[in-house]
Amino acid sequence: MRPWLGMTGHLLVRSQDGAFLGHVHEMGTPGSRLRFTFSFPAPGRYLAWVQYATGDRIVTAPFTVDVTAAAEAGR
């Protein structure tokens, strides 16, 4: 992986209803793993995208996260 837009990785998180949008950057140094720290504001389903660069490619990987009240209490 290599830096892209000034960071090794970018994470975008949006609530399913679109009321929340978050953006955080990778917390480590360039290497083979990405690490993000993010606190979800409330239980619910979130749509997320991670982006990073390798060589001459920009990779975007979408995924969903279901946050439960129990998971929120553990913050």
mmCIF file of the N, C-alpha and C atoms, coordinates in Angstrom:
data_MODEL
# 
_entry.id   MODEL 
# 
loop_
_atom_site.group_PDB 
_atom_site.id 
_atom_site.type_symbol 
_atom_site.label_atom_id 
_atom_site.label_alt_id 
_atom_site.label_comp_id 
_atom_site.label_asym_id 
_atom_site.label_entity_id 
_atom_site.label_seq_id 
_atom_site.pdbx_PDB_ins_code 
_atom_site.Cartn_x 
_atom_site.Cartn_y 
_atom_site.Cartn_z 
_atom_site.occupancy 
_atom_site.B_iso_or_equiv 
_atom_site.pdbx_formal_charge 
_atom_site.auth_seq_id 
_atom_site.auth_comp_id 
_atom_site.auth_asym_id 
_atom_site.auth_atom_id 
_atom_site.pdbx_PDB_model_num 
ATOM 1   N N  . MET A 1 1  ? 0.830   -1.179 0.000  1.00 0.00 ? 1  MET A N  1 
ATOM 2   C CA . MET A 1 1  ? 0.000   0.000  0.000  1.00 0.00 ? 1  MET A CA 1 
ATOM 3   C C  . MET A 1 1  ? 0.875   1.243  0.000  1.00 0.00 ? 1  MET A C  1 
ATOM 4   N N  . ARG A 1 2  ? 0.320   2.308  -0.542 1.00 0.00 ? 2  ARG A N  1 
ATOM 5   C CA . ARG A 1 2  ? 1.056   3.569  -0.592 1.00 0.00 ? 2  ARG A CA 1 
ATOM 6   C C  . ARG A 1 2  ? 0.098   4.700  -0.209 1.00 0.00 ? 2  ARG A C  1 
ATOM 7   N N  . PRO A 1 3  ? 0.629   5.821  0.245  1.00 0.00 ? 3  PRO A N  1 
ATOM 8   C CA . PRO A 1 3  ? -0.250  6.947  0.574  1.00 0.00 ? 3  PRO A CA 1 
ATOM 9   C C  . PRO A 1 3  ? -1.061  7.408  -0.636 1.00 0.00 ? 3  PRO A C  1 
ATOM 10  N N  . TRP A 1 4  ? -2.281  7.830  -0.378 1.00 0.00 ? 4  TRP A N  1 
ATOM 11  C CA . TRP A 1 4  ? -3.180  8.369  -1.387 1.00 0.00 ? 4  TRP A CA 1 
ATOM 12  C C  . TRP A 1 4  ? -3.987  9.479  -0.733 1.00 0.00 ? 4  TRP A C  1 
ATOM 13  N N  . LEU A 1 5  ? -4.015  10.652 -1.333 1.00 0.00 ? 5  LEU A N  1 
ATOM 14  C CA . LEU A 1 5  ? -4.657  11.832 -0.757 1.00 0.00 ? 5  LEU A CA 1 
ATOM 15  C C  . LEU A 1 5  ? -4.099  12.121 0.635  1.00 0.00 ? 5  LEU A C  1 
ATOM 16  N N  . GLY A 1 6  ? -2.805  11.879 0.805  1.00 0.00 ? 6  GLY A N  1 
ATOM 17  C CA . GLY A 1 6  ? -2.129  12.208 2.050  1.00 0.00 ? 6  GLY A CA 1 
ATOM 18  C C  . GLY A 1 6  ? -2.201  11.164 3.146  1.00 0.00 ? 6  GLY A C  1 
ATOM 19  N N  . MET A 1 7  ? -2.919  10.068 2.939  1.00 0.00 ? 7  MET A N  1 
ATOM 20  C CA . MET A 1 7  ? -3.069  9.022  3.967  1.00 0.00 ? 7  MET A CA 1 
ATOM 21  C C  . MET A 1 7  ? -2.967  7.645  3.326  1.00 0.00 ? 7  MET A C  1 
ATOM 22  N N  . THR A 1 8  ? -2.644  6.654  4.146  1.00 0.00 ? 8  THR A N  1 
ATOM 23  C CA . THR A 1 8  ? -2.558  5.287  3.635  1.00 0.00 ? 8  THR A CA 1 
ATOM 24  C C  . THR A 1 8  ? -3.937  4.709  3.346  1.00 0.00 ? 8  THR A C  1 
ATOM 25  N N  . GLY A 1 9  ? -4.948  5.098  4.139  1.00 0.00 ? 9  GLY A N  1 
ATOM 26  C CA . GLY A 1 9  ? -6.290  4.570  3.923  1.00 0.00 ? 9  GLY A CA 1 
ATOM 27  C C  . GLY A 1 9  ? -7.352  5.554  4.377  1.00 0.00 ? 9  GLY A C  1 
ATOM 28  N N  . HIS A 1 10 ? -8.520  5.420  3.780  1.00 0.00 ? 10 HIS A N  1 
ATOM 29  C CA . HIS A 1 10 ? -9.665  6.258  4.114  1.00 0.00 ? 10 HIS A CA 1 
ATOM 30  C C  . HIS A 1 10 ? -10.859 5.347  4.380  1.00 0.00 ? 10 HIS A C  1 
ATOM 31  N N  . LEU A 1 11 ? -11.646 5.682  5.404  1.00 0.00 ? 11 LEU A N  1 
ATOM 32  C CA . LEU A 1 11 ? -12.858 4.934  5.725  1.00 0.00 ? 11 LEU A CA 1 
ATOM 33  C C  . LEU A 1 11 ? -14.018 5.915  5.771  1.00 0.00 ? 11 LEU A C  1 
ATOM 34  N N  . LEU A 1 12 ? -15.039 5.638  4.968  1.00 0.00 ? 12 LEU A N  1 
ATOM 35  C CA . LEU A 1 12 ? -16.279 6.416  4.985  1.00 0.00 ? 12 LEU A CA 1 
ATOM 36  C C  . LEU A 1 12 ? -17.379 5.542  5.558  1.00 0.00 ? 12 LEU A C  1 
ATOM 37  N N  . VAL A 1 13 ? -18.170 6.097  6.471  1.00 0.00 ? 13 VAL A N  1 
ATOM 38  C CA . VAL A 1 13 ? -19.257 5.360  7.106  1.00 0.00 ? 13 VAL A CA 1 
ATOM 39  C C  . VAL A 1 13 ? -20.509 6.224  7.036  1.00 0.00 ? 13 VAL A C  1 
ATOM 40  N N  . ARG A 1 14 ? -21.615 5.624  6.575  1.00 0.00 ? 14 ARG A N  1 
ATOM 41  C CA . ARG A 1 14 ? -22.887 6.336  6.480  1.00 0.00 ? 14 ARG A CA 1 
ATOM 42  C C  . ARG A 1 14 ? -23.981 5.488  7.098  1.00 0.00 ? 14 ARG A C  1 
ATOM 43  N N  . SER A 1 15 ? -24.846 6.111  7.903  1.00 0.00 ? 15 SER A N  1 
ATOM 44  C CA . SER A 1 15 ? -25.988 5.372  8.434  1.00 0.00 ? 15 SER A CA 1 
ATOM 45  C C  . SER A 1 15 ? -26.915 5.012  7.277  1.00 0.00 ? 15 SER A C  1 
ATOM 46  N N  . GLN A 1 16 ? -27.664 3.936  7.455  1.00 0.00 ? 16 GLN A N  1 
ATOM 47  C CA . GLN A 1 16 ? -28.520 3.463  6.365  1.00 0.00 ? 16 GLN A CA 1 
ATOM 48  C C  . GLN A 1 16 ? -29.527 4.539  5.948  1.00 0.00 ? 16 GLN A C  1 
ATOM 49  N N  . ASP A 1 17 ? -29.998 5.343  6.906  1.00 0.00 ? 17 ASP A N  1 
ATOM 50  C CA . ASP A 1 17 ? -30.972 6.387  6.573  1.00 0.00 ? 17 ASP A CA 1 
ATOM 51  C C  . ASP A 1 17 ? -30.321 7.668  6.038  1.00 0.00 ? 17 ASP A C  1 
ATOM 52  N N  . GLY A 1 18 ? -28.988 7.720  6.013  1.00 0.00 ? 18 GLY A N  1 
ATOM 53  C CA . GLY A 1 18 ? -28.282 8.869  5.478  1.00 0.00 ? 18 GLY A CA 1 
ATOM 54  C C  . GLY A 1 18 ? -28.156 10.044 6.440  1.00 0.00 ? 18 GLY A C  1 
ATOM 55  N N  . ALA A 1 19 ? -28.619 9.887  7.680  1.00 0.00 ? 19 ALA A N  1 
ATOM 56  C CA . ALA A 1 19 ? -28.569 10.987 8.650  1.00 0.00 ? 19 ALA A CA 1 
ATOM 57  C C  . ALA A 1 19 ? -27.169 11.210 9.220  1.00 0.00 ? 19 ALA A C  1 
ATOM 58  N N  . PHE A 1 20 ? -26.296 10.217 9.123  1.00 0.00 ? 20 PHE A N  1 
ATOM 59  C CA . PHE A 1 20 ? -24.942 10.331 9.668  1.00 0.00 ? 20 PHE A CA 1 
ATOM 60  C C  . PHE A 1 20 ? -23.927 9.977  8.590  1.00 0.00 ? 20 PHE A C  1 
ATOM 61  N N  . LEU A 1 21 ? -22.847 10.748 8.530  1.00 0.00 ? 21 LEU A N  1 
ATOM 62  C CA . LEU A 1 21 ? -21.729 10.453 7.637  1.00 0.00 ? 21 LEU A CA 1 
ATOM 63  C C  . LEU A 1 21 ? -20.436 10.697 8.399  1.00 0.00 ? 21 LEU A C  1 
ATOM 64  N N  . GLY A 1 22 ? -19.565 9.705  8.419  1.00 0.00 ? 22 GLY A N  1 
ATOM 65  C CA . GLY A 1 22 ? -18.279 9.838  9.089  1.00 0.00 ? 22 GLY A CA 1 
ATOM 66  C C  . GLY A 1 22 ? -17.142 9.493  8.150  1.00 0.00 ? 22 GLY A C  1 
ATOM 67  N N  . HIS A 1 23 ? -15.972 10.111 8.381  1.00 0.00 ? 23 HIS A N  1 
ATOM 68  C CA . HIS A 1 23 ? -14.790 9.865  7.568  1.00 0.00 ? 23 HIS A CA 1 
ATOM 69  C C  . HIS A 1 23 ? -13.587 9.869  8.494  1.00 0.00 ? 23 HIS A C  1 
ATOM 70  N N  . VAL A 1 24 ? -12.817 8.795  8.487  1.00 0.00 ? 24 VAL A N  1 
ATOM 71  C CA . VAL A 1 24 ? -11.600 8.712  9.300  1.00 0.00 ? 24 VAL A CA 1 
ATOM 72  C C  . VAL A 1 24 ? -10.454 8.204  8.432  1.00 0.00 ? 24 VAL A C  1 
ATOM 73  N N  . HIS A 1 25 ? -9.250  8.436  8.918  1.00 0.00 ? 25 HIS A N  1 
ATOM 74  C CA . HIS A 1 25 ? -8.049  8.010  8.200  1.00 0.00 ? 25 HIS A CA 1 
ATOM 75  C C  . HIS A 1 25 ? -7.385  6.853  8.925  1.00 0.00 ? 25 HIS A C  1 
ATOM 76  N N  . GLU A 1 26 ? -6.612  6.106  8.189  1.00 0.00 ? 26 GLU A N  1 
ATOM 77  C CA . GLU A 1 26 ? -5.856  4.968  8.710  1.00 0.00 ? 26 GLU A CA 1 
ATOM 78  C C  . GLU A 1 26 ? -4.918  5.460  9.809  1.00 0.00 ? 26 GLU A C  1 
ATOM 79  N N  . MET A 1 27 ? -4.800  4.655  10.891 1.00 0.00 ? 27 MET A N  1 
ATOM 80  C CA . MET A 1 27 ? -4.080  5.091  12.086 1.00 0.00 ? 27 MET A CA 1 
ATOM 81  C C  . MET A 1 27 ? -2.620  4.655  12.158 1.00 0.00 ? 27 MET A C  1 
ATOM 82  N N  . GLY A 1 28 ? -2.174  3.810  11.277 1.00 0.00 ? 28 GLY A N  1 
ATOM 83  C CA . GLY A 1 28 ? -0.811  3.289  11.357 1.00 0.00 ? 28 GLY A CA 1 
ATOM 84  C C  . GLY A 1 28 ? 0.106   3.922  10.337 1.00 0.00 ? 28 GLY A C  1 
ATOM 85  N N  . THR A 1 29 ? 1.149   3.191  10.025 1.00 0.00 ? 29 THR A N  1 
ATOM 86  C CA . THR A 1 29 ? 2.098   3.621  9.003  1.00 0.00 ? 29 THR A CA 1 
ATOM 87  C C  . THR A 1 29 ? 1.927   2.728  7.778  1.00 0.00 ? 29 THR A C  1 
ATOM 88  N N  . PRO A 1 30 ? 2.347   3.177  6.611  1.00 0.00 ? 30 PRO A N  1 
ATOM 89  C CA . PRO A 1 30 ? 2.175   2.353  5.415  1.00 0.00 ? 30 PRO A CA 1 
ATOM 90  C C  . PRO A 1 30 ? 2.734   0.939  5.614  1.00 0.00 ? 30 PRO A C  1 
ATOM 91  N N  . GLY A 1 31 ? 1.962   -0.040 5.209  1.00 0.00 ? 31 GLY A N  1 
ATOM 92  C CA . GLY A 1 31 ? 2.355   -1.440 5.347  1.00 0.00 ? 31 GLY A CA 1 
ATOM 93  C C  . GLY A 1 31 ? 1.326   -2.315 4.676  1.00 0.00 ? 31 GLY A C  1 
ATOM 94  N N  . SER A 1 32 ? 1.176   -3.531 5.159  1.00 0.00 ? 32 SER A N  1 
ATOM 95  C CA . SER A 1 32 ? 0.269   -4.478 4.519  1.00 0.00 ? 32 SER A CA 1 
ATOM 96  C C  . SER A 1 32 ? -1.102  -4.545 5.192  1.00 0.00 ? 32 SER A C  1 
ATOM 97  N N  . ARG A 1 33 ? -1.307  -3.782 6.287  1.00 0.00 ? 33 ARG A N  1 
ATOM 98  C CA . ARG A 1 33 ? -2.593  -3.805 6.998  1.00 0.00 ? 33 ARG A CA 1 
ATOM 99  C C  . ARG A 1 33 ? -3.080  -2.388 7.223  1.00 0.00 ? 33 ARG A C  1 
ATOM 100 N N  . LEU A 1 34 ? -4.393  -2.223 7.175  1.00 0.00 ? 34 LEU A N  1 
ATOM 101 C CA . LEU A 1 34 ? -5.011  -0.943 7.498  1.00 0.00 ? 34 LEU A CA 1 
ATOM 102 C C  . LEU A 1 34 ? -5.664  -1.055 8.867  1.00 0.00 ? 34 LEU A C  1 
ATOM 103 N N  . ARG A 1 35 ? -5.547  0.010  9.676  1.00 0.00 ? 35 ARG A N  1 
ATOM 104 C CA . ARG A 1 35 ? -6.176  0.037  11.001 1.00 0.00 ? 35 ARG A CA 1 
ATOM 105 C C  . ARG A 1 35 ? -6.915  1.363  11.151 1.00 0.00 ? 35 ARG A C  1 
ATOM 106 N N  . PHE A 1 36 ? -8.191  1.258  11.508 1.00 0.00 ? 36 PHE A N  1 
ATOM 107 C CA . PHE A 1 36 ? -9.016  2.438  11.707 1.00 0.00 ? 36 PHE A CA 1 
ATOM 108 C C  . PHE A 1 36 ? -9.604  2.409  13.108 1.00 0.00 ? 36 PHE A C  1 
ATOM 109 N N  . THR A 1 37 ? -9.773  3.573  13.704 1.00 0.00 ? 37 THR A N  1 
ATOM 110 C CA . THR A 1 37 ? -10.486 3.711  14.968 1.00 0.00 ? 37 THR A CA 1 
ATOM 111 C C  . THR A 1 37 ? -11.732 4.536  14.680 1.00 0.00 ? 37 THR A C  1 
ATOM 112 N N  . PHE A 1 38 ? -12.896 3.973  14.996 1.00 0.00 ? 38 PHE A N  1 
ATOM 113 C CA . PHE A 1 38 ? -14.150 4.650  14.700 1.00 0.00 ? 38 PHE A CA 1 
ATOM 114 C C  . PHE A 1 38 ? -15.181 4.266  15.746 1.00 0.00 ? 38 PHE A C  1 
ATOM 115 N N  . SER A 1 39 ? -15.934 5.233  16.258 1.00 0.00 ? 39 SER A N  1 
ATOM 116 C CA . SER A 1 39 ? -17.024 4.975  17.206 1.00 0.00 ? 39 SER A CA 1 
ATOM 117 C C  . SER A 1 39 ? -18.350 5.274  16.520 1.00 0.00 ? 39 SER A C  1 
ATOM 118 N N  . PHE A 1 40 ? -19.216 4.293  16.482 1.00 0.00 ? 40 PHE A N  1 
ATOM 119 C CA . PHE A 1 40 ? -20.522 4.475  15.869 1.00 0.00 ? 40 PHE A CA 1 
ATOM 120 C C  . PHE A 1 40 ? -21.409 5.287  16.811 1.00 0.00 ? 40 PHE A C  1 
ATOM 121 N N  . PRO A 1 41 ? -22.178 6.235  16.286 1.00 0.00 ? 41 PRO A N  1 
ATOM 122 C CA . PRO A 1 41 ? -22.951 7.121  17.147 1.00 0.00 ? 41 PRO A CA 1 
ATOM 123 C C  . PRO A 1 41 ? -24.187 6.486  17.780 1.00 0.00 ? 41 PRO A C  1 
ATOM 124 N N  . ALA A 1 42 ? -24.720 5.423  17.197 1.00 0.00 ? 42 ALA A N  1 
ATOM 125 C CA . ALA A 1 42 ? -25.944 4.787  17.698 1.00 0.00 ? 42 ALA A CA 1 
ATOM 126 C C  . ALA A 1 42 ? -26.087 3.415  17.061 1.00 0.00 ? 42 ALA A C  1 
ATOM 127 N N  . PRO A 1 43 ? -26.908 2.546  17.670 1.00 0.00 ? 43 PRO A N  1 
ATOM 128 C CA . PRO A 1 43 ? -27.176 1.256  17.035 1.00 0.00 ? 43 PRO A CA 1 
ATOM 129 C C  . PRO A 1 43 ? -27.842 1.452  15.671 1.00 0.00 ? 43 PRO A C  1 
ATOM 130 N N  . GLY A 1 44 ? -27.637 0.481  14.797 1.00 0.00 ? 44 GLY A N  1 
ATOM 131 C CA . GLY A 1 44 ? -28.265 0.524  13.476 1.00 0.00 ? 44 GLY A CA 1 
ATOM 132 C C  . GLY A 1 44 ? -27.371 -0.084 12.421 1.00 0.00 ? 44 GLY A C  1 
ATOM 133 N N  . ARG A 1 45 ? -27.826 -0.016 11.202 1.00 0.00 ? 45 ARG A N  1 
ATOM 134 C CA . ARG A 1 45 ? -27.053 -0.532 10.071 1.00 0.00 ? 45 ARG A CA 1 
ATOM 135 C C  . ARG A 1 45 ? -26.296 0.627  9.433  1.00 0.00 ? 45 ARG A C  1 
ATOM 136 N N  . TYR A 1 46 ? -25.008 0.379  9.156  1.00 0.00 ? 46 TYR A N  1 
ATOM 137 C CA . TYR A 1 46 ? -24.143 1.380  8.540  1.00 0.00 ? 46 TYR A CA 1 
ATOM 138 C C  . TYR A 1 46 ? -23.541 0.812  7.267  1.00 0.00 ? 46 TYR A C  1 
ATOM 139 N N  . LEU A 1 47 ? -23.458 1.646  6.256  1.00 0.00 ? 47 LEU A N  1 
ATOM 140 C CA . LEU A 1 47 ? -22.804 1.299  5.005  1.00 0.00 ? 47 LEU A CA 1 
ATOM 141 C C  . LEU A 1 47 ? -21.414 1.909  5.067  1.00 0.00 ? 47 LEU A C  1 
ATOM 142 N N  . ALA A 1 48 ? -20.412 1.158  4.683  1.00 0.00 ? 48 ALA A N  1 
ATOM 143 C CA . ALA A 1 48 ? -19.034 1.640  4.813  1.00 0.00 ? 48 ALA A CA 1 
ATOM 144 C C  . ALA A 1 48 ? -18.238 1.314  3.558  1.00 0.00 ? 48 ALA A C  1 
ATOM 145 N N  . TRP A 1 49 ? -17.214 2.130  3.335  1.00 0.00 ? 49 TRP A N  1 
ATOM 146 C CA . TRP A 1 49 ? -16.302 1.951  2.211  1.00 0.00 ? 49 TRP A CA 1 
ATOM 147 C C  . TRP A 1 49 ? -14.900 2.236  2.700  1.00 0.00 ? 49 TRP A C  1 
ATOM 148 N N  . VAL A 1 50 ? -13.979 1.349  2.416  1.00 0.00 ? 50 VAL A N  1 
ATOM 149 C CA . VAL A 1 50 ? -12.571 1.611  2.715  1.00 0.00 ? 50 VAL A CA 1 
ATOM 150 C C  . VAL A 1 50 ? -11.865 1.813  1.374  1.00 0.00 ? 50 VAL A C  1 
ATOM 151 N N  . GLN A 1 51 ? -10.949 2.779  1.343  1.00 0.00 ? 51 GLN A N  1 
ATOM 152 C CA . GLN A 1 51 ? -10.179 3.040  0.124  1.00 0.00 ? 51 GLN A CA 1 
ATOM 153 C C  . GLN A 1 51 ? -8.695  3.078  0.463  1.00 0.00 ? 51 GLN A C  1 
ATOM 154 N N  . TYR A 1 52 ? -7.912  2.501  -0.454 1.00 0.00 ? 52 TYR A N  1 
ATOM 155 C CA . TYR A 1 52 ? -6.454  2.524  -0.313 1.00 0.00 ? 52 TYR A CA 1 
ATOM 156 C C  . TYR A 1 52 ? -5.837  2.375  -1.694 1.00 0.00 ? 52 TYR A C  1 
ATOM 157 N N  . ALA A 1 53 ? -4.562  2.688  -1.783 1.00 0.00 ? 53 ALA A N  1 
ATOM 158 C CA . ALA A 1 53 ? -3.862  2.638  -3.065 1.00 0.00 ? 53 ALA A CA 1 
ATOM 159 C C  . ALA A 1 53 ? -2.781  1.568  -3.027 1.00 0.00 ? 53 ALA A C  1 
ATOM 160 N N  . THR A 1 54 ? -2.651  0.847  -4.127 1.00 0.00 ? 54 THR A N  1 
ATOM 161 C CA . THR A 1 54 ? -1.557  -0.111 -4.318 1.00 0.00 ? 54 THR A CA 1 
ATOM 162 C C  . THR A 1 54 ? -1.012  0.119  -5.716 1.00 0.00 ? 54 THR A C  1 
ATOM 163 N N  . GLY A 1 55 ? 0.266   0.382  -5.823 1.00 0.00 ? 55 GLY A N  1 
ATOM 164 C CA . GLY A 1 55 ? 0.852   0.621  -7.144 1.00 0.00 ? 55 GLY A CA 1 
ATOM 165 C C  . GLY A 1 55 ? 0.122   1.742  -7.850 1.00 0.00 ? 55 GLY A C  1 
ATOM 166 N N  . ASP A 1 56 ? -0.504  1.431  -8.988 1.00 0.00 ? 56 ASP A N  1 
ATOM 167 C CA . ASP A 1 56 ? -1.226  2.451  -9.742 1.00 0.00 ? 56 ASP A CA 1 
ATOM 168 C C  . ASP A 1 56 ? -2.739  2.285  -9.644 1.00 0.00 ? 56 ASP A C  1 
ATOM 169 N N  . ARG A 1 57 ? -3.210  1.506  -8.666 1.00 0.00 ? 57 ARG A N  1 
ATOM 170 C CA . ARG A 1 57 ? -4.647  1.246  -8.484 1.00 0.00 ? 57 ARG A CA 1 
ATOM 171 C C  . ARG A 1 57 ? -5.181  1.893  -7.227 1.00 0.00 ? 57 ARG A C  1 
ATOM 172 N N  . ILE A 1 58 ? -6.419  2.394  -7.273 1.00 0.00 ? 58 ILE A N  1 
ATOM 173 C CA . ILE A 1 58 ? -7.160  2.816  -6.094 1.00 0.00 ? 58 ILE A CA 1 
ATOM 174 C C  . ILE A 1 58 ? -8.209  1.743  -5.855 1.00 0.00 ? 58 ILE A C  1 
ATOM 175 N N  . VAL A 1 59 ? -8.188  1.142  -4.670 1.00 0.00 ? 59 VAL A N  1 
ATOM 176 C CA . VAL A 1 59 ? -9.112  0.064  -4.332 1.00 0.00 ? 59 VAL A CA 1 
ATOM 177 C C  . VAL A 1 59 ? -10.198 0.627  -3.423 1.00 0.00 ? 59 VAL A C  1 
ATOM 178 N N  . THR A 1 60 ? -11.463 0.347  -3.759 1.00 0.00 ? 60 THR A N  1 
ATOM 179 C CA . THR A 1 60 ? -12.602 0.712  -2.919 1.00 0.00 ? 60 THR A CA 1 
ATOM 180 C C  . THR A 1 60 ? -13.336 -0.571 -2.567 1.00 0.00 ? 60 THR A C  1 
ATOM 181 N N  . ALA A 1 61 ? -13.471 -0.849 -1.272 1.00 0.00 ? 61 ALA A N  1 
ATOM 182 C CA . ALA A 1 61 ? -14.130 -2.070 -0.818 1.00 0.00 ? 61 ALA A CA 1 
ATOM 183 C C  . ALA A 1 61 ? -15.341 -1.705 0.047  1.00 0.00 ? 61 ALA A C  1 
ATOM 184 N N  . PRO A 1 62 ? -16.572 -1.993 -0.419 1.00 0.00 ? 62 PRO A N  1 
ATOM 185 C CA . PRO A 1 62 ? -17.768 -1.691 0.355  1.00 0.00 ? 62 PRO A CA 1 
ATOM 186 C C  . PRO A 1 62 ? -18.104 -2.829 1.324  1.00 0.00 ? 62 PRO A C  1 
ATOM 187 N N  . PHE A 1 63 ? -18.733 -2.482 2.444  1.00 0.00 ? 63 PHE A N  1 
ATOM 188 C CA . PHE A 1 63 ? -19.224 -3.487 3.385  1.00 0.00 ? 63 PHE A CA 1 
ATOM 189 C C  . PHE A 1 63 ? -20.279 -2.847 4.279  1.00 0.00 ? 63 PHE A C  1 
ATOM 190 N N  . THR A 1 64 ? -21.025 -3.668 5.007  1.00 0.00 ? 64 THR A N  1 
ATOM 191 C CA . THR A 1 64 ? -22.019 -3.164 5.950  1.00 0.00 ? 64 THR A CA 1 
ATOM 192 C C  . THR A 1 64 ? -21.652 -3.596 7.357  1.00 0.00 ? 64 THR A C  1 
ATOM 193 N N  . VAL A 1 65 ? -22.099 -2.798 8.326  1.00 0.00 ? 65 VAL A N  1 
ATOM 194 C CA . VAL A 1 65 ? -21.865 -3.086 9.739  1.00 0.00 ? 65 VAL A CA 1 
ATOM 195 C C  . VAL A 1 65 ? -23.193 -2.925 10.462 1.00 0.00 ? 65 VAL A C  1 
ATOM 196 N N  . ASP A 1 66 ? -23.618 -3.947 11.211 1.00 0.00 ? 66 ASP A N  1 
ATOM 197 C CA . ASP A 1 66 ? -24.800 -3.859 12.037 1.00 0.00 ? 66 ASP A CA 1 
ATOM 198 C C  . ASP A 1 66 ? -24.355 -3.645 13.489 1.00 0.00 ? 66 ASP A C  1 
ATOM 199 N N  . VAL A 1 67 ? -24.677 -2.481 14.033 1.00 0.00 ? 67 VAL A N  1 
ATOM 200 C CA . VAL A 1 67 ? -24.282 -2.123 15.399 1.00 0.00 ? 67 VAL A CA 1 
ATOM 201 C C  . VAL A 1 67 ? -25.478 -2.358 16.307 1.00 0.00 ? 67 VAL A C  1 
ATOM 202 N N  . THR A 1 68 ? -25.295 -3.183 17.333 1.00 0.00 ? 68 THR A N  1 
ATOM 203 C CA . THR A 1 68 ? -26.362 -3.477 18.276 1.00 0.00 ? 68 THR A CA 1 
ATOM 204 C C  . THR A 1 68 ? -26.200 -2.619 19.533 1.00 0.00 ? 68 THR A C  1 
ATOM 205 N N  . ALA A 1 69 ? -27.251 -2.540 20.321 1.00 0.00 ? 69 ALA A N  1 
ATOM 206 C CA . ALA A 1 69 ? -27.189 -1.769 21.571 1.00 0.00 ? 69 ALA A CA 1 
ATOM 207 C C  . ALA A 1 69 ? -26.115 -2.340 22.494 1.00 0.00 ? 69 ALA A C  1 
ATOM 208 N N  . ALA A 1 70 ? -25.939 -3.665 22.499 1.00 0.00 ? 70 ALA A N  1 
ATOM 209 C CA . ALA A 1 70 ? -24.910 -4.285 23.345 1.00 0.00 ? 70 ALA A CA 1 
ATOM 210 C C  . ALA A 1 70 ? -23.515 -3.861 22.894 1.00 0.00 ? 70 ALA A C  1 
ATOM 211 N N  . ALA A 1 71 ? -23.293 -3.785 21.587 1.00 0.00 ? 71 ALA A N  1 
ATOM 212 C CA . ALA A 1 71 ? -22.000 -3.354 21.073 1.00 0.00 ? 71 ALA A CA 1 
ATOM 213 C C  . ALA A 1 71 ? -21.739 -1.901 21.441 1.00 0.00 ? 71 ALA A C  1 
ATOM 214 N N  . GLU A 1 72 ? -22.790 -1.062 21.399 1.00 0.00 ? 72 GLU A N  1 
ATOM 215 C CA . GLU A 1 72 ? -22.630 0.347  21.740 1.00 0.00 ? 72 GLU A CA 1 
ATOM 216 C C  . GLU A 1 72 ? -22.291 0.500  23.226 1.00 0.00 ? 72 GLU A C  1 
ATOM 217 N N  . ALA A 1 73 ? -22.875 -0.326 24.094 1.00 0.00 ? 73 ALA A N  1 
ATOM 218 C CA . ALA A 1 73 ? -22.608 -0.240 25.524 1.00 0.00 ? 73 ALA A CA 1 
ATOM 219 C C  . ALA A 1 73 ? -21.170 -0.589 25.845 1.00 0.00 ? 73 ALA A C  1 
ATOM 220 N N  . GLY A 1 74 ? -20.509 -1.372 24.989 1.00 0.00 ? 74 GLY A N  1 
ATOM 221 C CA . GLY A 1 74 ? -19.117 -1.773 25.224 1.00 0.00 ? 74 GLY A CA 1 
ATOM 222 C C  . GLY A 1 74 ? -18.090 -0.735 24.817 1.00 0.00 ? 74 GLY A C  1 
ATOM 223 N N  . ARG A 1 75 ? -18.526 0.408  24.298 1.00 0.00 ? 75 ARG A N  1 
ATOM 224 C CA . ARG A 1 75 ? -17.578 1.429  23.840 1.00 0.00 ? 75 ARG A CA 1 
ATOM 225 C C  . ARG A 1 75 ? -16.771 1.970  24.976 1.00 0.00 ? 75 ARG A C  1 
# 
